[in-house]
Amino acid sequence: MNNKTNLLLHFMNRLATQTSPYLLQHASNPVDWFPWGSEAFAKAKAEDKMLLISVGYSSCHWCHVMEREAFSDLEVAQYMSENFVCIKVDREERPDVDQVYMNAIQIITRSGGWPLNCFALPDGRPVFGGTYFTCDSWLDVLISLNSTWKNEPQRVIEVAEELTQGIRQSELIAKKNVDTTFSRDILDEYILKWKKYFDEKYGSTKGAPKFPMPSSLNFLLTYASNFNDEHTKTFLKNTFDRMLNGGIYDHIAGGFFRYSVDERWEIPHFEKMLYDNAQLISLYSNAYKSFGNEDYRKVVFETFEFLQNELQSSNGGFYSAIDADSEGEEGLFYTWSDSEIGDILEEDKNLFSIVYGVSAAGNLKGRSVLRKCANIREASCVLTLDVEVAKSRLEIAKAKLTKARSKRVRPITDDKHITAWNALAVSALVDAYVAFSDEKFLHEAKRTIQFIEENLFLNGQLHRIMCKGKVSIPAFLDDYAFLMEAYIGLYKVTLNETYLNKANKLALVVLESFFNSETGMFFFSSSDHSYLVVRKMELTDGVIPSSSAVMADNMRTLGHYFRNEEYIEISKQMLRNVIAQFNGSGPYVSRWAQLFLKEFFGPAEVGFPFESSAGESLSILQKSWFPNIIPYNSSENSQLPIATHLVENNEIKICFGKECRRPVNTVTEVIDILQNYTSELIKRAD
């Protein structure tokens, strides 16, 4: 054992006291890492040293590579520790920090990614940075920047001032005082420009890499179902089929990988994220509702089982992610050699290989990523087997491979519980309950919301993280917005007013701590989040939808339930502010477009005359694509302002805005009214 190895084995830095799996991965680096906080900033100011702010997450492949190479090299680590104050940040814990410095890197390099390494003045203003660096190039950057800081500090300060100003302006949004008409023309132009980027052959957006982007696909599904857009429906079905049949889906244990590196969905980046799988449960539940495809039902139930088996903790919450790497190699846990398949499956090797594309050459470093290359009927025909016999043998083969895979070295699970992501899981389970009426989805949704309530509120304040029993970091806008959305979804399928009251209570907190009256928008961080050089807003969708858009949607819905015109006006103002960004933004404003649909169609308030009407509400949500259904109990026991006017004679009351229709007696009649109203509105808009 050499001296370098000896030193590495015995060194532990400040990160050893943290709970984040990502930070703990760097706890044995010979770098004098600090966690984000006052100690690091005080040291930088006292010693007049530049900050190095290095951001990543536990399942990030290139973060692992840089940790093994540059951050474990004694010479590099010593230079870093002597000349910089080095801060390690888990982007999933501090998305606000990640936002600021990612924005800086994008301005500098015109691209971004992780690991994110940004150098900054002692007060946090960014100067220079990039993503992955080799060991040698990293040391060159360190030496050059340190020399410039010592010899030409004013030059560095001027760069920082210019860059910080660029970050401040990057997501500035002015308050639009013109009363915008939410017209069909705006929607048509938005969709028309988006369609130019449809990949008609392989689904989703043209090119590679390909991300599922479930929020945008959910919007397109709602749009196409209401406007009878058969072209978009065909595009969506192709996308759904390509994703679930591709290598991006785990055909052994269920669940989706992060994204596909190619345009065919064949070779994934192998990390599995809670937020992806939660939203894809929602997406395929809605896809089943539209197309009735049993493969979509299967993928929902399998992905749910994956979440339960591999990401759910005993207390009902969900962990955040599973790494892409095991034994130092990405995807090793999930891929197969031709000989392994033969040894494990024996006589069923040919059947399995035909269906799942296993070959001697493989498609990734001599190994095969499983993907559906043939259906069971095609394989049965090739092998002259009875279809039912082939189905049975294929299931037995998958069970054998599951057992064999369980003996491999597993990728590491990131055991952080993140409020926003758990709330996404609640909403996903509600969507699955709506699509399939299976009580286990509702049971688990309630269990997860109970986990959040019991574990992520500390002294009455919502927090973002629970990890290894420790609760930390005040919640961000996405934590509040997604939790409010989960409460609203639970109310709609249970009509339990407790959920709406909890959502409204959170809305009051968000208005107090996040709202900016000058712009009419919400900041992503609150005043409780310290040491930020810029307080930013999250306006556009990524794979996770914009927290601002979700918040605007929540305010609109709560405004109707609580007859709060201020809430509704806040929502409308936010939408007015971003409508100009619809032009050419496609999937990146799809959550705002979902809100636009709700403004275009208006609310359909459906009042039930009795408290045991959750089944009727569920049935309406299941059978209708109307974008803005507001179900409620109109019984005398209701405390909701929307339920002021009671429905008589056990009839169902339905109103579109202030226009109420004749009360009806059945869910079927409600569905007919919704469909007819949709048709009438679209005809008037044409």
Backbone hydrogen bonds, N-H to C=O, Kabsch-Sander energy under -0.5 kcal/mol:
donor,donor_aa,acceptor,acceptor_aa,energy
6,N,2,N,-2.2
7,L,3,N,-2.5
8,L,4,K,-2.3
9,L,5,T,-2.2
10,H,6,N,-1.2
11,F,7,L,-1.2
13,N,27,A,-2.9
14,R,33,W,-0.7
16,A,13,N,-2.0
17,T,14,R,-1.6
18,Q,15,L,-1.9
24,L,20,S,-2.5
25,Q,21,P,-1.4
26,H,22,Y,-0.5
26,H,23,L,-1.4
27,A,24,L,-1.2
29,N,26,H,-1.2
33,W,31,V,-2.1
34,F,86,C,-2.5
36,W,88,K,-0.6
41,F,37,G,-1.4
42,A,38,S,-2.7
43,K,39,E,-2.0
44,A,40,A,-2.2
45,K,41,F,-2.1
46,A,42,A,-2.6
47,E,43,K,-2.4
48,D,44,A,-0.7
49,K,44,A,-1.9
50,M,83,N,-0.6
51,L,120,A,-2.8
52,L,85,V,-2.5
53,I,51,L,-0.5
53,I,118,C,-3.3
54,S,52,L,-0.7
54,S,87,I,-3.0
55,V,53,I,-0.5
55,V,116,L,-3.4
56,G,89,V,-2.1
60,C,57,Y,-1.7
61,H,59,S,-0.6
64,H,60,C,-1.6
65,V,61,H,-1.8
66,M,62,W,-2.2
67,E,63,C,-2.0
68,R,64,H,-2.3
69,E,65,V,-2.2
71,F,66,M,-2.2
73,D,69,E,-0.5
73,D,70,A,-1.0
77,A,73,D,-3.0
78,Q,74,L,-2.4
79,Y,75,E,-1.9
80,M,76,V,-2.6
81,S,77,A,-2.6
82,E,78,Q,-2.1
83,N,79,Y,-1.7
84,F,80,M,-2.0
85,V,50,M,-2.3
86,C,32,D,-0.6
86,C,84,F,-0.7
87,I,52,L,-3.4
87,I,85,V,-0.5
88,K,34,F,-2.4
89,V,54,S,-2.5
91,R,56,G,-2.8
91,R,89,V,-0.7
93,E,90,D,-1.1
94,R,90,D,-2.5
98,D,94,R,-2.0
99,Q,95,P,-2.3
100,V,96,D,-1.7
101,Y,97,V,-2.1
102,M,98,D,-2.6
103,N,99,Q,-2.0
104,A,100,V,-1.6
105,I,101,Y,-2.2
106,Q,102,M,-2.5
107,I,103,N,-1.9
108,I,104,A,-2.1
109,T,105,I,-3.4
110,R,106,Q,-1.7
111,S,105,I,-0.5
116,L,55,V,-3.0
117,N,115,P,-0.6
117,N,130,G,-3.0
118,C,53,I,-2.7
118,C,116,L,-0.5
119,F,128,F,-3.8
120,A,51,L,-2.5
121,L,125,R,-2.9
124,G,121,L,-2.5
127,V,119,F,-3.3
128,F,119,F,-1.1
130,G,117,N,-2.2
138,W,134,T,-2.5
139,L,135,C,-1.9
140,D,136,D,-2.0
141,V,137,S,-2.1
142,L,138,W,-2.4
143,I,139,L,-2.5
144,S,140,D,-2.4
145,L,141,V,-2.6
146,N,142,L,-2.3
147,S,143,I,-2.2
148,T,144,S,-2.2
149,W,145,L,-2.6
150,K,146,N,-2.1
151,N,147,S,-2.3
152,E,148,T,-3.1
155,R,152,E,-0.7
156,V,152,E,-1.4
157,I,153,P,-2.4
158,E,154,Q,-2.3
159,V,155,R,-1.8
160,A,156,V,-2.3
161,E,157,I,-2.5
162,E,158,E,-2.1
163,L,159,V,-2.6
164,T,160,A,-2.7
165,Q,161,E,-1.8
166,G,162,E,-1.8
167,I,163,L,-2.0
168,R,164,T,-2.2
169,Q,165,Q,-1.8
170,S,166,G,-1.1
171,E,167,I,-0.6
172,L,169,Q,-1.1
176,K,174,A,-0.5
177,N,175,K,-0.7
180,T,178,V,-1.2
182,F,180,T,-0.6
183,S,181,T,-2.0
187,L,183,S,-1.2
188,D,184,R,-2.9
189,E,185,D,-2.4
190,Y,186,I,-2.0
191,I,187,L,-2.4
192,L,188,D,-2.6
193,K,189,E,-2.1
194,W,190,Y,-1.7
195,K,191,I,-2.4
196,K,192,L,-0.6
196,K,193,K,-0.6
197,Y,194,W,-2.1
198,F,195,K,-1.4
199,D,204,S,-2.9
200,E,198,F,-1.1
203,G,199,D,-2.2
206,K,197,Y,-2.2
210,K,260,S,-2.6
211,F,209,P,-0.5
216,S,213,M,-0.6
217,L,213,M,-1.7
218,N,214,P,-2.5
219,F,215,S,-1.8
220,L,216,S,-2.2
221,L,217,L,-2.0
222,T,218,N,-2.1
223,Y,219,F,-3.0
224,A,220,L,-3.1
225,S,221,L,-1.9
226,N,222,T,-1.7
227,F,223,Y,-2.5
228,N,224,A,-0.6
229,D,224,A,-1.5
230,E,228,N,-1.2
233,K,229,D,-2.0
234,T,230,E,-2.5
235,F,231,H,-2.2
236,L,232,T,-2.7
237,K,233,K,-2.7
238,N,234,T,-2.1
239,T,235,F,-2.1
240,F,236,L,-3.1
241,D,237,K,-2.5
242,R,238,N,-2.6
243,M,239,T,-2.4
244,L,240,F,-2.2
245,N,241,D,-1.9
246,G,242,R,-1.2
247,G,265,W,-1.3
248,I,265,W,-1.3
249,Y,246,G,-1.3
250,D,255,G,-2.9
251,H,249,Y,-1.0
254,G,250,D,-1.9
257,F,248,I,-3.5
258,R,269,H,-1.2
258,R,271,E,-1.7
259,Y,269,H,-0.8
260,S,210,K,-2.8
261,V,267,I,-3.1
262,D,267,I,-0.6
265,W,262,D,-0.9
269,H,259,Y,-2.8
270,F,268,P,-0.6
272,K,322,I,-2.1
274,L,320,S,-2.7
277,N,273,M,-2.0
278,A,274,L,-2.8
279,Q,275,Y,-1.9
280,L,276,D,-2.2
281,I,277,N,-1.5
282,S,278,A,-1.7
283,L,279,Q,-2.6
284,Y,280,L,-2.5
285,S,281,I,-1.8
286,N,282,S,-2.3
287,A,283,L,-2.4
288,Y,284,Y,-2.1
289,K,285,S,-1.9
290,S,286,N,-1.6
291,F,287,A,-3.1
292,G,288,Y,-2.5
296,Y,293,N,-1.1
297,R,293,N,-1.3
298,K,294,E,-2.4
299,V,295,D,-2.1
300,V,296,Y,-1.7
301,F,297,R,-2.3
302,E,298,K,-2.6
303,T,299,V,-2.2
304,F,300,V,-2.3
305,E,301,F,-2.0
306,F,302,E,-2.3
307,L,303,T,-2.4
308,Q,304,F,-2.4
309,N,305,E,-2.9
310,E,306,F,-2.9
311,L,306,F,-0.6
311,L,307,L,-1.8
312,Q,307,L,-1.4
313,S,317,G,-2.9
316,G,313,S,-1.8
319,Y,311,L,-3.7
320,S,414,D,-1.3
320,S,416,K,-0.8
321,A,414,D,-1.1
322,I,272,K,-2.5
323,D,412,I,-2.9
326,S,329,E,-1.9
329,E,326,S,-1.9
331,G,324,A,-2.7
332,L,329,E,-1.1
334,Y,331,G,-0.8
335,T,331,G,-1.3
336,W,368,S,-1.8
341,I,337,S,-1.9
342,G,338,D,-1.9
343,D,339,S,-2.7
344,I,340,E,-2.3
345,L,341,I,-2.7
346,E,342,G,-1.9
348,D,345,L,-2.2
349,K,346,E,-2.1
352,F,348,D,-2.3
353,S,349,K,-2.9
354,I,350,N,-2.3
355,V,351,L,-2.0
356,Y,352,F,-2.9
357,G,353,S,-0.9
358,V,353,S,-1.1
363,N,367,R,-2.0
364,L,367,R,-2.1
367,R,364,L,-1.8
368,S,336,W,-3.7
370,L,368,S,-0.6
371,R,356,Y,-1.3
372,K,245,N,-3.1
373,C,355,V,-3.2
373,C,371,R,-0.7
374,A,355,V,-1.2
379,A,375,N,-2.3
380,S,376,I,-2.3
381,C,377,R,-2.1
382,V,378,E,-2.1
383,L,379,A,-2.1
384,T,380,S,-0.5
384,T,381,C,-0.7
385,L,380,S,-2.6
390,A,386,D,-2.6
391,K,387,V,-2.4
392,S,388,E,-2.1
393,R,389,V,-2.5
394,L,390,A,-2.3
395,E,391,K,-2.0
396,I,392,S,-2.0
397,A,393,R,-2.2
398,K,394,L,-2.2
399,A,395,E,-2.0
400,K,396,I,-2.0
401,L,397,A,-2.2
402,T,398,K,-2.3
403,K,399,A,-2.0
404,A,400,K,-2.4
405,R,401,L,-2.9
406,S,402,T,-1.7
407,K,403,K,-0.5
407,K,404,A,-1.1
408,R,405,R,-1.7
410,R,408,R,-0.6
412,I,325,D,-0.5
414,D,321,A,-2.8
415,D,413,T,-0.8
417,H,466,M,-2.8
418,I,416,K,-0.6
419,T,417,H,-0.5
419,T,464,R,-2.5
422,N,418,I,-2.5
423,A,419,T,-2.4
424,L,420,A,-1.9
425,A,421,W,-1.7
426,V,422,N,-1.8
427,S,423,A,-2.3
428,A,424,L,-2.2
429,L,425,A,-2.4
430,V,426,V,-2.1
431,D,427,S,-2.3
432,A,428,A,-2.3
433,Y,429,L,-2.1
434,V,430,V,-2.4
435,A,431,D,-2.2
436,F,432,A,-2.4
437,S,433,Y,-2.4
439,E,437,S,-0.6
441,F,438,D,-1.6
442,L,438,D,-0.8
443,H,439,E,-2.7
444,E,440,K,-2.2
445,A,441,F,-2.1
446,K,442,L,-2.4
447,R,443,H,-2.1
448,T,444,E,-2.4
449,I,445,A,-2.2
450,Q,446,K,-2.0
451,F,447,R,-1.9
452,I,448,T,-2.2
453,E,449,I,-2.3
454,E,450,Q,-2.4
455,N,451,F,-1.8
456,L,452,I,-2.4
458,L,456,L,-0.5
458,L,461,Q,-2.9
461,Q,458,L,-1.9
463,H,456,L,-3.2
464,R,472,S,-0.6
464,R,473,I,-3.3
465,I,472,S,-2.2
466,M,417,H,-1.9
467,C,470,K,-2.4
470,K,467,C,-2.0
472,S,465,I,-2.5
475,A,462,L,-2.2
477,L,524,F,-2.5
480,Y,476,F,-1.9
481,A,477,L,-3.3
482,F,478,D,-2.5
483,L,479,D,-1.5
484,M,480,Y,-2.6
485,E,481,A,-2.3
486,A,482,F,-1.9
487,Y,483,L,-2.3
488,I,484,M,-2.4
489,G,485,E,-2.4
490,L,486,A,-2.3
491,Y,487,Y,-2.3
492,K,488,I,-2.1
493,V,489,G,-1.0
494,T,490,L,-1.2
494,T,491,Y,-0.7
495,L,491,Y,-4.0
497,E,495,L,-0.8
499,Y,496,N,-1.6
500,L,496,N,-0.6
501,N,497,E,-2.3
502,K,498,T,-2.0
503,A,499,Y,-2.0
504,N,500,L,-2.5
505,K,501,N,-1.9
506,L,502,K,-1.8
507,A,503,A,-2.0
508,L,504,N,-1.7
509,V,505,K,-1.3
510,V,506,L,-2.5
511,L,507,A,-2.4
512,E,508,L,-1.5
513,S,509,V,-2.3
514,F,510,V,-2.7
515,F,510,V,-1.0
516,N,521,M,-3.2
517,S,515,F,-0.6
519,T,516,N,-0.7
520,G,516,N,-2.3
521,M,516,N,-1.0
523,F,514,F,-3.0
524,F,536,K,-3.0
525,S,536,K,-0.6
527,S,513,S,-0.5
529,H,526,S,-1.6
530,S,528,D,-0.8
533,V,531,Y,-0.5
536,K,534,V,-0.7
539,L,537,M,-0.8
541,D,588,Y,-2.8
542,G,544,I,-2.3
548,S,538,E,-1.3
550,V,546,S,-2.2
551,M,547,S,-2.2
552,A,548,S,-2.4
553,D,549,A,-2.1
554,N,550,V,-2.5
555,M,551,M,-2.4
556,R,552,A,-1.8
557,T,553,D,-2.3
558,L,554,N,-3.0
559,G,555,M,-2.1
560,H,556,R,-1.5
561,Y,557,T,-2.0
562,F,558,L,-2.8
563,R,560,H,-0.6
564,N,559,G,-2.0
565,E,563,R,-0.8
568,I,564,N,-1.6
569,E,565,E,-2.5
570,I,566,E,-2.3
571,S,567,Y,-2.2
572,K,568,I,-2.3
573,Q,569,E,-2.7
574,M,570,I,-2.3
575,L,571,S,-2.0
576,R,572,K,-2.6
577,N,573,Q,-2.2
578,V,574,M,-1.1
579,I,575,L,-1.2
581,Q,578,V,-2.0
582,F,579,I,-1.9
583,N,580,A,-0.8
584,G,582,F,-0.8
585,S,582,F,-1.4
586,G,582,F,-0.6
588,Y,585,S,-2.4
589,V,586,G,-1.5
590,S,587,P,-1.0
593,A,589,V,-2.1
594,Q,590,S,-1.9
595,L,591,R,-1.3
596,F,592,W,-2.3
597,L,593,A,-2.2
598,K,594,Q,-1.4
599,E,595,L,-1.9
600,F,596,F,-2.7
601,F,597,L,-2.7
602,G,598,K,-1.9
604,A,628,N,-2.7
605,E,603,P,-0.6
605,E,655,C,-2.8
606,V,604,A,-0.6
606,V,630,I,-1.9
607,G,605,E,-0.6
607,G,653,K,-3.2
608,F,632,Y,-2.6
613,S,611,E,-0.9
617,S,613,S,-2.0
618,L,614,A,-2.8
619,S,615,G,-2.2
620,I,616,E,-2.0
621,L,617,S,-2.3
622,Q,618,L,-2.0
623,K,619,S,-1.7
624,S,620,I,-1.5
629,I,626,F,-0.5
630,I,604,A,-3.0
632,Y,606,V,-2.1
634,S,608,F,-4.2
638,S,635,S,-1.6
642,I,561,Y,-1.7
643,A,640,L,-1.6
644,T,641,P,-1.2
646,L,644,T,-0.7
647,V,634,S,-0.6
651,E,648,E,-1.5
652,I,664,V,-4.0
653,K,607,G,-2.5
653,K,651,E,-0.5
655,C,605,E,-2.3
656,F,659,E,-3.4
657,G,603,P,-1.0
657,G,655,C,-0.7
659,E,656,F,-2.0
660,C,658,K,-0.7
661,R,654,I,-2.8
664,V,652,I,-2.4
670,V,666,T,-1.5
671,I,667,V,-2.6
672,D,668,T,-2.1
673,I,669,E,-2.3
674,L,670,V,-2.5
675,Q,671,I,-2.4
676,N,672,D,-2.7
677,Y,673,I,-2.6
678,T,674,L,-2.2
679,S,675,Q,-2.2
680,E,676,N,-2.5
681,L,677,Y,-2.6
682,I,678,T,-2.3
683,K,679,S,-2.3
684,R,680,E,-2.2
685,A,681,L,-1.6
686,D,682,I,-1.3
